[in-house]
Amino acid sequence: MIVPNLGARQFSQDPRAIVSSIVLSHDPLPPGKTLLEYMTTQRTMIAASYPEAQIAGPQPSPFPNAEEGFLLLVRHRVPMGMDMLHVQNYVRVGTWIGIVTLTVAEPMLRTIRPDHDAFVKGLCILPPEPPAPPQQLQ
């Protein structure tokens, strides 16, 4: 199910079900920082939130029209005892960072991955919107 201004989310009738999602977000690149330095900060925040998490990456992951792209993988266990995966794609154009995060229960990865890959393949980086013309007072 597409969720406007968010991404896509798996639908379930069971309110206790762990559902998969693909979330789109973006951040500005902090002044004087590289994308890898930004991602190091993200790794630190993830490790603080999930001390038992296993984190792999970043590893290069090209994306059309991006100046650079990297992949970060995070695995952690939820209280129900299931392992969750977060597959995070970071792309940079200028000082804009786009982030695509797949969250999925590890046993569902093989089922969800083709949908994730198709979703990501359909994404593109648009040029920034031109600034709005100044309003004229009347």
C-alpha positions as CSV (number, residue, x, y, z in Angstrom):
1,M,0.0,0.0,0.0
2,I,1.5,3.4,-1.0
3,V,1.5,5.9,1.8
4,P,1.6,9.5,0.5
5,N,4.6,11.5,1.8
6,L,6.1,8.4,3.4
7,G,6.7,5.4,1.1
8,A,5.0,2.0,1.1
9,R,3.7,-0.2,3.8
10,Q,2.6,-3.8,3.9
11,F,-1.0,-4.2,5.0
12,S,-2.3,-6.8,7.5
13,Q,-5.6,-7.4,9.2
14,D,-3.7,-8.6,12.3
15,P,-2.9,-5.6,14.5
16,R,-0.1,-7.7,16.2
17,A,1.6,-8.5,12.8
18,I,5.0,-7.2,12.1
19,V,4.6,-5.4,8.7
20,S,7.2,-4.4,6.2
21,S,7.7,-0.8,5.1
22,I,9.7,1.3,2.7
23,V,10.2,4.8,4.1
24,L,11.6,7.7,2.0
25,S,13.2,10.6,3.9
26,H,15.8,13.2,3.3
27,D,18.2,15.4,5.3
28,P,20.6,18.2,4.5
29,L,24.3,17.3,4.5
30,P,25.7,19.1,7.6
31,P,28.2,21.8,6.6
32,G,31.7,20.6,6.2
33,K,30.7,16.9,6.4
34,T,30.9,14.2,3.8
35,L,28.2,11.6,3.3
36,L,30.3,8.9,5.0
37,E,30.8,11.2,8.0
38,Y,27.0,11.7,8.1
39,M,26.5,7.9,8.0
40,T,29.0,7.4,10.8
41,T,26.8,9.7,12.9
42,Q,23.7,7.6,11.9
43,R,25.5,4.4,12.9
44,T,26.3,5.9,16.3
45,M,22.6,6.8,16.8
46,I,21.4,3.4,15.7
47,A,23.9,1.7,18.0
48,A,22.7,3.8,20.9
49,S,19.0,3.0,20.2
50,Y,19.7,-0.7,19.6
51,P,22.8,-1.7,21.6
52,E,22.6,-5.3,20.4
53,A,22.3,-4.4,16.8
54,Q,24.6,-5.8,14.1
55,I,25.5,-3.1,11.6
56,A,27.2,-3.7,8.2
57,G,28.4,-1.0,5.9
58,P,28.5,1.5,4.6
59,Q,29.3,-0.1,1.2
60,P,29.1,1.7,-2.1
61,S,25.7,1.4,-3.8
62,P,25.3,3.6,-6.9
63,F,22.0,5.3,-7.7
64,P,21.1,7.0,-11.0
65,N,21.9,10.8,-10.9
66,A,23.3,10.6,-7.4
67,E,26.8,11.9,-6.8
68,E,27.4,9.1,-4.4
69,G,25.4,6.3,-2.7
70,F,26.0,3.9,0.1
71,L,24.1,1.0,1.7
72,L,23.9,0.3,5.4
73,L,22.4,-2.9,6.9
74,V,21.1,-3.1,10.4
75,R,19.8,-6.3,12.2
76,H,18.3,-6.2,15.6
77,R,15.9,-8.4,17.7
78,V,12.5,-7.1,18.7
79,P,10.9,-8.0,22.0
80,M,8.9,-10.7,20.4
81,G,12.2,-12.5,19.6
82,M,12.2,-11.9,15.9
83,D,15.1,-10.5,14.0
84,M,14.3,-7.3,12.0
85,L,16.4,-5.9,9.1
86,H,16.7,-2.3,8.0
87,V,18.2,-1.9,4.6
88,Q,19.1,1.7,4.2
89,N,20.2,3.3,0.9
90,Y,21.8,6.7,1.3
91,V,22.2,8.9,-1.8
92,R,23.7,12.4,-2.1
93,V,23.3,15.2,-4.7
94,G,25.0,18.4,-3.6
95,T,24.1,18.9,0.0
96,W,20.8,16.9,-0.3
97,I,20.8,13.4,1.2
98,G,18.0,11.0,0.2
99,I,17.4,7.9,2.4
100,V,15.3,4.8,1.4
101,T,14.8,2.5,4.4
102,L,13.3,-1.0,4.0
103,T,12.2,-2.5,7.4
104,V,11.3,-6.2,7.3
105,A,11.2,-9.2,9.6
106,E,14.3,-11.2,8.5
107,P,12.2,-14.4,7.5
108,M,10.2,-12.2,5.1
109,L,13.2,-10.6,3.3
110,R,13.2,-13.1,0.4
111,T,9.4,-12.5,-0.1
112,I,9.6,-8.7,0.2
113,R,12.9,-8.0,-1.6
114,P,11.6,-8.2,-5.2
115,D,8.9,-5.6,-4.3
116,H,11.5,-3.4,-2.6
117,D,13.8,-3.6,-5.6
118,A,11.0,-2.7,-8.0
119,F,9.9,0.2,-5.8
120,V,13.5,1.6,-5.6
121,K,14.1,1.1,-9.3
122,G,11.0,3.3,-9.9
123,L,12.5,6.2,-7.9
124,C,14.3,9.1,-9.4
125,I,16.0,12.2,-8.1
126,L,14.3,15.3,-9.3
127,P,16.1,18.6,-9.7
128,P,15.4,21.1,-7.0
129,E,12.3,23.2,-7.5
130,P,13.1,26.7,-8.6
131,P,12.4,29.3,-5.9
132,A,8.9,30.9,-6.1
133,P,8.8,34.4,-7.6
134,P,8.4,37.2,-5.1
135,Q,4.9,38.1,-4.3
136,Q,3.8,41.6,-5.4
137,L,1.9,43.7,-3.0
138,Q,-1.2,45.4,-4.3
